Amino acid sequence: MKSEFLLAITQLSAEKKLSKEVVISAVESALESAYRKDHFAANQNIEVKINPDTGKVEVWAEKVAVEQPDDERLEISLEKARLINPDVQLEETVMVEATPPNAGRIAAQTAKQVILQRLHEAEHSAIFEEYANKEGDIISGVVQRIEPRQVLIELGRTEAVLPPAEQMPSERYRVGQRLKVLLLEVVQTNKGPRVIVSRSHPDLVKRLFEIEVPEVFSGVVEIKAIAREASHRTKVAVAARQEGIDPVGCCVGLRGIRIQNIVNELSGEKIDVVLWNADAAVFIASALSPAQIVDVELNKAEGVATVIVPDRQLSLAIGREGQNARLTAKLSGWRVDIKPVSAYEEERAKIERARAELEAVAEEAGEVEAEPVEEPVAELLVEAEEEVTIKAEMPVAEVPVELEALGPEIVEEAEEAEEEEPEPVKIEEVELAVPFVVPITVGTSEIRFAEDIMPDRGVRVRKKKKKKAGRAKGQEGEDQGVKSVRRLEVSEVSVNNEEES
């Protein structure tokens, strides 16, 4: 019987992948609950101990030492208590062995349920501790079930959840497919630990490099930064910690075998390995490869890097839908502004012209301030700015200005100009097509045109005769020619009559 009990504990330990001590502790808790129902008081403290070598079950109950016990379940005589512990006194507690001969059917059923419950709790706790220490690592699993909102991956002892946000957009999963995933998080819930994994996280690329490239795993080559757009492209910045080592060559491998293994694991995602540099301008130029860079200007105050590229390299530098520029910005931590050489030179020319104009205005302003200004003229300028509004249509003579402030000479010249009247300017007579000449003068006289003087003659309107319907089509052309000749003759006669009149 004892050997069968130990065999059952060993079998449970192997099935649940738990240690023997954990299984024994769960069975002890279950037996404690079972014995408490039938043989002990509800509030009595009892302990169940199982010998791991022999499998013997012992139940120990806490009792109070008294002279004459009334309830043997809670009390024990002082003489019997001193046989267990010689130093015990009255009203003190002592642990006494009180193993029942057997347990009832209900107690056995309760023990079974408690054992299963405690084993589940112990299993969940073990799973949580196992996977909580692996957060950020790569684990391998098999696709077990595909649901509309998530993919369940079997990891062995538990199932992992691959949510939609952590899936690669271009991948199509199938049941039985083996995948390498990144363990993101382990959460303890009422139903047990919940393991969340990812296929789109940038750290997945980093762990794959550590697996495929021994120099990265040993720390000789360091991965400084990773920028990733899952299923499309990834940029990895690497640097060597030892002299004489090519970090990019180590990551690519002989004939690209190392980087090709990573690309295959990521379902054909493109990976660019670039050399990291402490100088941000050099690093940004390297990150924008394969585009050729003319110059990089950094604005540290705003965190903007202006990259100048040849006109023919603009689309290559920006990338498809701006992908190359976005990844470079993520990789370097700078806002990247890419401009072609022509646009950049045009902007620089505009800035230089504006700067030159500002300098010229500043110089002119400096010269004007340096010249001495007479007091009367200065007062006149102030009054003109505050009180007088000069319009472009107004003559200069109509501006209300106090001329006495300008001196007696200017006042005399102005008065003489007012007394003189402008002489009318005459234009020679020109022969027009009309039978008389209209004199045109410029100045104070009015201009008259021939159309205003000539009498209005009525305009003759000739009505066209309607064609007679019944004539043959062949005769229409001949009649038309005759009519045109007659009209010419009539028109000539009418013109001659008008000339005679």
PADREN-391135 format. One record per residue (C-alpha): residue number from 1; residue in one letter; y, z, x. Coordinates in Angstrom, 2 decimals, decimal comma. Layout:
BEGIN
  resi  resn        v        w        u
   NUM     a        Y        Z        X
...
//
This chain:
BEGIN
  resi  resn        v        w        u
     1     m     0,00     0,00     0,00
     2     k     2,35     0,91     2,78
     3     s     1,56    -2,26     4,67
     4     e     2,18    -4,36     1,55
     5     f     5,56    -2,65     1,08
     6     l     6,61    -3,47     4,65
     7     l     5,29    -7,03     4,25
     8     a     7,42    -7,53     1,13
     9     i    10,52    -6,28     2,95
    10     t     9,83    -8,62     5,88
    11     q     9,38   -11,57     3,50
    12     l    12,65   -10,85     1,71
    13     s    14,40   -10,58     5,05
    14     a    13,12   -14,03     6,09
    15     e    13,91   -15,74     2,77
    16     k    17,44   -14,41     2,47
    17     k    18,08   -14,74     6,21
    18     l    19,07   -11,09     6,35
    19     s    18,18    -8,41     8,83
    20     k    15,38    -5,95     8,04
    21     e    17,82    -3,01     8,01
    22     v    19,97    -4,69     5,35
    23     v    16,96    -5,28     3,09
    24     i    15,73    -1,69     3,51
    25     s    19,21    -0,38     2,66
    26     a    19,28    -2,48    -0,50
    27     v    15,85    -1,22    -1,59
    28     e    16,88     2,39    -0,95
    29     s    19,94     1,98    -3,21
    30     a    17,79     0,40    -5,91
    31     l    15,17     3,19    -5,83
    32     e    17,93     5,80    -5,92
    33     s    19,21     4,33    -9,19
    34     a    15,69     4,13   -10,61
    35     y    14,68     7,75    -9,79
    36     r    17,99     9,18   -11,01
    37     k    17,30     8,00   -14,58
    38     d    13,96     9,80   -15,06
    39     h    13,68    12,78   -12,71
    40     f    17,15    14,04   -11,75
    41     a    20,38    15,05   -13,39
    42     a    23,09    12,47   -13,94
    43     n    25,59    14,08   -11,59
    44     q    23,08    15,26    -9,00
    45     n    23,36    14,00    -5,45
    46     i    20,13    12,37    -4,23
    47     e    19,13    10,22    -1,28
    48     v    16,21     7,81    -0,83
    49     k    14,92     7,16     2,66
    50     i    12,29     4,57     3,69
    51     n    10,52     4,90     7,01
    52     p    10,76     1,44     8,68
    53     d     7,55     2,02    10,63
    54     t     5,25     3,44     7,98
    55     g     6,98     2,32     4,78
    56     k     6,86     5,85     3,31
    57     v     9,43     6,53     0,60
    58     e    11,09     9,97     0,51
    59     v    13,56    11,26    -2,07
    60     w    15,86    14,12    -1,13
    61     a    17,86    16,02    -3,78
    62     e    20,75    18,42    -3,32
    63     k    20,13    21,94    -4,80
    64     v    21,99    25,27    -4,86
    65     a    20,33    28,38    -3,37
    66     v    20,20    31,27    -5,93
    67     e    18,17    34,46    -6,48
    68     q    16,41    33,30    -9,64
    69     p    16,68    29,52   -10,44
    70     d    17,13    28,62   -14,11
    71     d    17,05    24,78   -13,70
    72     e    14,70    23,62   -10,97
    73     r    16,34    20,20   -10,84
    74     l    19,64    21,72    -9,69
    75     e    18,71    25,12    -8,22
    76     i    16,27    26,55    -5,67
    77     s    15,35    30,10    -4,72
    78     l    16,87    31,57    -1,61
    79     e    13,44    32,14    -0,03
    80     k    12,41    28,49    -0,36
    81     a    15,84    27,33     0,79
    82     r    15,54    29,42     3,99
    83     l    12,20    27,76     4,74
    84     i    14,10    24,48     4,95
    85     n    17,25    25,88     6,58
    86     p    17,15    29,46     7,90
    87     d    20,92    29,78     7,97
    88     v    21,48    29,04     4,28
    89     q    23,21    31,68     2,15
    90     l    23,54    32,27    -1,57
    91     e    25,45    29,61    -3,54
    92     e    25,13    27,16    -0,69
    93     t    23,62    23,67    -1,06
    94     v    20,59    22,39     0,72
    95     m    18,80    19,01     0,71
    96     v    15,28    19,41    -0,63
    97     e    12,53    16,76    -0,71
    98     a    11,75    15,96    -4,34
    99     t     9,84    12,69    -4,31
   100     p     8,53    11,92    -7,82
   101     p     4,88    10,88    -8,12
   102     n     5,82     7,53    -9,73
   103     a     8,56     5,77   -11,64
   104     g     8,45     4,57   -15,23
   105     r     8,52     0,97   -16,41
   106     i    12,24     1,04   -17,26
   107     a    13,02     2,61   -13,93
   108     a    11,00    -0,07   -12,15
   109     q    12,85    -2,84   -14,01
   110     t    16,16    -1,25   -13,12
   111     a    15,09    -1,04    -9,50
   112     k    14,21    -4,73    -9,49
   113     q    17,60    -5,76   -10,88
   114     v    19,45    -3,52    -8,47
   115     i    17,43    -4,85    -5,55
   116     l    18,28    -8,45    -6,46
   117     q    21,94    -7,60    -6,96
   118     r    22,21    -5,74    -3,68
   119     l    20,43    -8,55    -1,87
   120     h    22,90   -11,10    -3,33
   121     e    25,84    -8,97    -2,26
   122     a    24,37    -8,56     1,20
   123     e    23,76   -12,31     1,43
   124     h    27,33   -13,15     0,35
   125     s    28,72   -10,67     2,82
   126     a    26,65   -12,18     5,62
   127     i    27,72   -15,72     4,70
   128     f    31,37   -14,69     4,61
   129     e    31,16   -13,04     8,01
   130     e    29,31   -16,01     9,47
   131     y    31,73   -18,72     8,31
   132     a    34,91   -16,65     8,57
   133     n    34,44   -16,64    12,33
   134     k    34,16   -20,46    12,33
   135     e    37,48   -21,31    10,73
   136     g    39,02   -24,28    12,56
   137     d    35,68   -25,49    13,92
   138     i    33,65   -28,58    13,10
   139     i    30,51   -28,11    11,03
   140     s    27,98   -30,69     9,91
   141     g    26,78   -31,00     6,35
   142     v    25,12   -33,30     3,81
   143     v    26,79   -34,52     0,63
   144     q    24,89   -32,84    -2,19
   145     r    26,91   -33,63    -5,31
   146     i    29,98   -35,74    -6,13
   147     e    32,24   -34,51    -8,90
   148     p    35,44   -36,07   -10,27
   149     r    37,66   -33,47    -8,62
   150     q    35,67   -32,52    -5,53
   151     v    32,69   -33,21    -3,31
   152     l    30,10   -30,51    -2,65
   153     i    28,57   -30,46     0,83
   154     e    25,43   -28,52     1,68
   155     l    25,86   -26,48     4,85
   156     g    22,47   -24,75     4,83
   157     r    23,12   -21,25     3,51
   158     t    25,94   -22,19     1,20
   159     e    27,89   -25,08    -0,31
   160     a    31,26   -26,21     0,94
   161     v    33,96   -27,77    -1,23
   162     l    35,82   -30,91    -0,12
   163     p    38,90   -31,11    -2,42
   164     p    40,71   -34,42    -3,12
   165     a    43,71   -33,47    -0,95
   166     e    41,43   -33,09     2,08
   167     q    39,50   -36,33     1,59
   168     m    40,18   -39,56     3,48
   169     p    41,63   -42,18     1,09
   170     s    39,53   -45,04     2,42
   171     e    36,18   -43,21     2,45
   172     r    33,59   -43,56    -0,29
   173     y    31,06   -40,71    -0,27
   174     r    27,45   -40,94    -1,37
   175     v    24,73   -38,36    -1,97
   176     g    22,70   -37,66     1,16
   177     q    25,45   -38,81     3,55
   178     r    25,86   -36,61     6,63
   179     l    29,44   -35,75     7,54
   180     k    31,31   -33,77    10,15
   181     v    34,01   -31,71     8,51
   182     l    36,60   -29,18     9,62
   183     l    36,18   -25,68     8,22
   184     l    39,60   -24,85     6,80
   185     e    39,22   -21,57     4,93
   186     v    36,68   -19,07     3,65
   187     v    37,70   -17,16     0,51
   188     q    35,81   -14,24    -1,01
   189     t    35,47   -14,60    -4,79
   190     n    33,52   -12,88    -7,57
   191     k    30,84   -15,54    -7,32
   192     g    30,53   -15,24    -3,58
   193     p    32,32   -16,81    -0,62
   194     r    34,03   -20,16    -1,22
   195     v    34,10   -22,44     1,82
   196     i    36,79   -25,16     1,90
   197     v    36,44   -28,05     4,36
   198     s    38,59   -31,05     5,28
   199     r    38,23   -34,62     6,53
   200     s    41,96   -35,44     6,79
   201     h    43,29   -32,53     8,86
   202     p    44,72   -33,38    12,34
   203     d    42,63   -30,60    13,93
   204     l    39,50   -32,59    13,05
   205     v    40,58   -35,23    15,59
   206     k    41,22   -32,51    18,17
   207     r    37,74   -31,01    17,73
   208     l    36,15   -34,46    17,96
   209     f    37,95   -35,02    21,28
   210     e    36,60   -31,68    22,51
   211     i    33,08   -32,79    21,60
   212     e    33,30   -36,29    23,09
   213     v    35,54   -35,64    26,14
   214     p    34,29   -32,95    28,56
   215     e    37,69   -32,78    30,30
   216     v    39,34   -31,76    27,02
   217     f    36,66   -29,15    26,32
   218     s    36,99   -27,63    29,81
   219     g    40,79   -27,61    29,64
   220     v    41,48   -30,05    32,48
   221     v    43,11   -32,40    29,96
   222     e    45,28   -30,78    27,32
   223     i    46,08   -32,21    23,90
   224     k    49,79   -31,50    23,45
   225     a    50,40   -32,90    19,97
   226     i    48,65   -34,85    17,20
   227     a    50,23   -36,89    14,39
   228     r    47,85   -38,30    11,83
   229     e    47,85   -40,39     8,68
   230     a    44,25   -40,16     7,55
   231     s    42,29   -43,43     7,25
   232     h    45,12   -45,40     8,90
   233     r    46,32   -44,30    12,34
   234     t    46,50   -41,26    14,62
   235     k    48,62   -40,66    17,71
   236     v    47,42   -38,14    20,31
   237     a    49,64   -36,95    23,18
   238     v    47,67   -35,76    26,22
   239     a    48,61   -34,30    29,61
   240     a    46,63   -33,43    32,75
   241     r    46,64   -29,91    34,21
   242     q    45,36   -31,08    37,59
   243     e    46,81   -33,68    39,90
   244     g    44,95   -36,94    40,38
   245     i    43,53   -37,04    36,84
   246     d    44,36   -39,78    34,37
   247     p    44,40   -38,03    30,97
   248     v    44,55   -41,24    28,96
   249     g    41,66   -42,76    30,89
   250     c    39,55   -39,64    30,41
   251     c    40,04   -39,73    26,65
   252     v    39,36   -43,46    26,36
   253     g    36,29   -43,41    28,59
   254     l    34,49   -46,20    30,39
   255     r    34,94   -49,40    28,36
   256     g    36,33   -47,24    25,56
   257     i    32,98   -45,63    24,71
   258     r    34,41   -42,13    24,13
   259     i    37,25   -43,15    21,88
   260     q    34,96   -45,55    20,03
   261     n    32,61   -42,71    19,06
   262     i    35,54   -40,81    17,55
   263     v    36,75   -43,92    15,70
   264     n    33,28   -44,47    14,25
   265     e    33,10   -40,85    13,08
   266     l    36,47   -41,31    11,30
   267     s    35,33   -44,52     9,53
   268     g    37,33   -46,93    11,69
   269     e    40,63   -45,04    11,83
   270     k    42,85   -46,33    14,66
   271     i    43,69   -43,85    17,43
   272     d    46,51   -44,21    19,98
   273     v    46,31   -42,01    23,08
   274     v    49,74   -41,67    24,74
   275     l    50,90   -39,82    27,84
   276     w    52,95   -36,71    27,16
   277     n    56,17   -36,15    29,10
   278     a    58,61   -33,24    29,22
   279     d    61,51   -35,71    28,99
   280     a    61,90   -36,45    25,28
   281     a    63,34   -39,94    25,87
   282     v    60,40   -40,99    28,06
   283     f    57,90   -39,42    25,65
   284     i    59,38   -41,22    22,60
   285     a    59,34   -44,54    24,46
   286     s    55,66   -43,97    25,31
   287     a    54,81   -42,91    21,76
   288     l    56,26   -46,13    20,31
   289     s    53,81   -48,25    22,29
   290     p    52,81   -51,08    22,19
   291     a    56,46   -51,98    21,46
   292     q    58,79   -52,56    24,42
   293     i    61,72   -50,15    24,59
   294     v    65,10   -51,05    26,08
   295     d    66,73   -47,63    25,92
   296     v    66,53   -44,26    24,15
   297     e    69,63   -42,20    23,36
   298     l    69,23   -38,56    22,29
   299     n    71,61   -36,65    20,03
   300     k    70,53   -33,05    20,59
   301     a    73,05   -31,65    18,14
   302     e    71,54   -33,55    15,19
   303     g    68,04   -34,00    16,63
   304     v    68,20   -37,80    16,34
   305     a    66,75   -40,23    18,90
   306     t    68,24   -43,75    18,76
   307     v    65,75   -46,28    20,14
   308     i    66,97   -49,75    21,16
   309     v    64,35   -52,48    21,15
   310     p    64,52   -56,27    21,59
   311     d    65,08   -58,20    18,38
   312     r    61,62   -59,74    18,47
   313     q    60,02   -56,28    18,95
   314     l    61,72   -54,59    15,98
   315     s    58,90   -55,04    13,47
   316     l    56,31   -53,97    16,05
   317     a    58,24   -50,81    16,87
   318     i    58,69   -49,86    13,22
   319     g    55,08   -50,64    12,36
   320     r    53,48   -51,51     9,06
   321     e    55,48   -49,80     6,29
   322     g    57,22   -47,74     8,99
   323     q    53,98   -46,10    10,11
   324     n    54,58   -46,33    13,86
   325     a    58,06   -44,80    13,57
   326     r    56,84   -41,99    11,26
   327     l    54,00   -41,00    13,55
   328     t    56,32   -41,05    16,56
   329     a    58,75   -38,75    14,74
   330     k    55,94   -36,32    13,85
   331     l    54,55   -36,42    17,37
   332     s    57,86   -35,81    19,16
   333     g    59,65   -33,65    16,61
   334     w    62,74   -35,92    16,70
   335     r    64,20   -38,12    13,97
   336     v    63,71   -41,65    15,26
   337     d    66,27   -44,38    14,49
   338     i    65,16   -47,81    15,72
   339     k    67,78   -50,52    16,20
   340     p    67,63   -54,06    17,62
   341     v    69,72   -54,92    20,66
   342     s    72,03   -57,29    18,75
   343     a    72,91   -54,73    16,07
   344     y    73,36   -52,01    18,64
   345     e    75,73   -54,12    20,76
   346     e    77,73   -55,08    17,67
   347     e    78,12   -51,43    16,69
   348     r    79,16   -50,52    20,21
   349     a    81,75   -53,31    20,20
   350     k    83,19   -52,06    16,90
   351     i    83,37   -48,55    18,27
   352     e    85,10   -49,75    21,42
   353     r    87,63   -51,77    19,42
   354     a    88,36   -48,84    17,15
   355     r    88,72   -46,57    20,16
   356     a    91,11   -49,01    21,83
   357     e    93,22   -49,25    18,68
   358     l    93,37   -45,47    18,42
   359     e    94,41   -45,20    22,04
   360     a    97,12   -47,86    21,55
   361     v    98,44   -46,06    18,47
   362     a    98,42   -42,79    20,36
   363     e   100,34   -44,34    23,25
   364     e   102,94   -45,87    20,88
   365     a   103,34   -42,55    19,11
   366     g   103,85   -40,88    22,46
   367     e   106,51   -43,42    23,49
   368     v   108,43   -43,07    20,21
   369     e   108,49   -39,31    20,51
   370     a   109,68   -39,56    24,10
   371     e   112,79   -41,67    23,17
   372     p   115,91   -39,68    22,18
   373     v   116,89   -40,10    18,52
   374     e   120,54   -39,90    17,44
   375     e   121,28   -37,29    14,83
   376     p   122,86   -39,63    12,17
   377     v   119,97   -42,08    12,36
   378     a   117,41   -39,29    12,14
   379     e   119,08   -37,89     9,00
   380     l   119,15   -41,37     7,47
   381     l   115,43   -41,84     8,12
   382     v   114,59   -38,51     6,52
   383     e   116,66   -39,33     3,43
   384     a   115,07   -42,78     3,17
   385     e   111,58   -41,27     3,29
   386     e   112,26   -38,62     0,67
   387     e   114,59   -40,31    -1,83
   388     v   114,55   -44,13    -1,49
   389     t   111,69   -46,43    -2,48
   390     i   112,10   -49,90    -1,04
   391     k   110,36   -52,73    -2,81
   392     a   109,42   -56,02    -1,23
   393     e   111,18   -58,05    -3,93
   394     m   114,56   -56,30    -3,55
   395     p   117,16   -57,80    -1,19
   396     v   118,21   -55,65     1,69
   397     a   121,81   -55,48     0,42
   398     e   120,74   -53,73    -2,81
   399     v   119,28   -50,67    -1,05
   400     p   121,58   -47,68    -1,76
   401     v   122,29   -46,53     1,78
   402     e   125,38   -44,62     2,90
   403     l   126,73   -46,96     5,57
   404     e   129,44   -44,61     6,69
   405     a   126,82   -42,63     8,57
   406     l   126,03   -45,70    10,66
   407     g   129,56   -46,13    12,05
   408     p   132,71   -48,13    11,22
   409     e   131,57   -51,39    12,88
   410     i   128,45   -51,66    10,72
   411     v   130,49   -50,94     7,56
   412     e   132,97   -53,79     8,29
   413     e   130,18   -56,31     8,93
   414     a   128,47   -55,37     5,67
   415     e   131,71   -55,77     3,64
   416     e   132,40   -59,23     5,14
   417     a   128,84   -60,29     4,26
   418     e   129,39   -59,24     0,64
   419     e   132,72   -61,18     0,33
   420     e   131,25   -64,44     1,58
   421     e   129,57   -66,44    -1,19
   422     p   126,57   -68,60    -0,36
   423     e   127,42   -72,32    -0,31
   424     p   125,19   -74,52    -2,47
   425     v   122,83   -76,63    -0,46
   426     k   122,74   -80,25    -1,64
   427     i   119,84   -82,64    -1,29
   428     e   120,36   -86,39    -1,02
   429     e   119,74   -88,48    -4,08
   430     v   116,23   -89,88    -4,30
   431     e   115,26   -92,95    -6,29
   432     l   112,69   -92,02    -8,87
   433     a   110,49   -94,15   -11,08
   434     v   112,89   -93,50   -13,99
   435     p   115,92   -95,85   -14,61
   436     f   118,45   -93,11   -13,70
   437     v   119,01   -90,52   -10,92
   438     v   118,85   -86,78   -11,46
   439     p   120,82   -84,76    -8,87
   440     i   118,92   -81,65    -7,66
   441     t   120,80   -78,85    -5,94
   442     v   119,47   -75,65    -4,43
   443     g   121,53   -72,54    -4,71
   444     t   123,36   -71,24    -7,74
   445     s   122,98   -74,53    -9,77
   446     e   119,97   -75,10   -12,04
   447     i   117,21   -77,64   -11,37
   448     r   116,64   -80,33   -14,04
   449     f   113,77   -82,76   -14,26
   450     a   113,48   -86,25   -15,71
   451     e   110,99   -85,17   -18,36
   452     d   113,60   -82,85   -19,87
   453     i   116,28   -85,58   -20,14
   454     m   114,32   -88,68   -21,27
   455     p   113,93   -89,15   -25,03
   456     d   110,49   -88,62   -26,49
   457     r   108,85   -91,90   -27,44
   458     g   106,07   -92,12   -29,89
   459     v   102,63   -93,00   -28,66
   460     r   100,89   -95,87   -30,39
   461     v    97,39   -95,17   -31,48
   462     r    95,19   -98,15   -32,13
   463     k    92,25   -97,87   -34,39
   464     k    89,00   -99,47   -33,39
   465     k    87,45  -101,76   -35,91
   466     k    84,02  -100,90   -37,10
   467     k    81,25  -103,30   -36,36
   468     k    79,86  -105,23   -39,24
   469     a    76,34  -104,25   -39,97
   470     g    74,35  -107,42   -40,59
   471     r    75,07  -109,27   -37,37
   472     a    72,30  -110,14   -35,06
   473     k    71,95  -108,22   -31,85
   474     g    72,17  -111,42   -29,83
   475     q    75,69  -112,18   -31,11
   476     e    77,06  -108,69   -30,38
   477     g    77,47  -109,38   -26,66
   478     e    79,40  -112,63   -27,25
   479     d    81,66  -111,06   -29,92
   480     q    82,33  -108,14   -27,60
   481     g    83,59  -110,50   -24,87
   482     v    85,87  -112,33   -27,32
   483     k    87,31  -109,07   -28,58
   484     s    88,11  -107,87   -25,09
   485     v    90,04  -111,10   -24,34
   486     r    92,00  -110,83   -27,61
   487     r    92,88  -107,21   -26,88
   488     l    94,23  -108,17   -23,48
   489     e    96,41  -110,88   -25,08
   490     v    97,72  -108,51   -27,76
   491     s    98,51  -105,82   -25,21
   492     e   100,45  -108,29   -23,04
   493     v   102,53  -109,41   -26,07
   494     s   103,32  -105,84   -27,04
   495     v   104,47  -105,04   -23,50
   496     n   106,77  -108,08   -23,41
   497     n   108,31  -107,15   -26,77
   498     e   109,08  -103,68   -25,49
   499     e   110,80  -105,06   -22,37
   500     e   112,94  -107,42   -24,49
   501     s   114,01  -104,59   -26,76
//
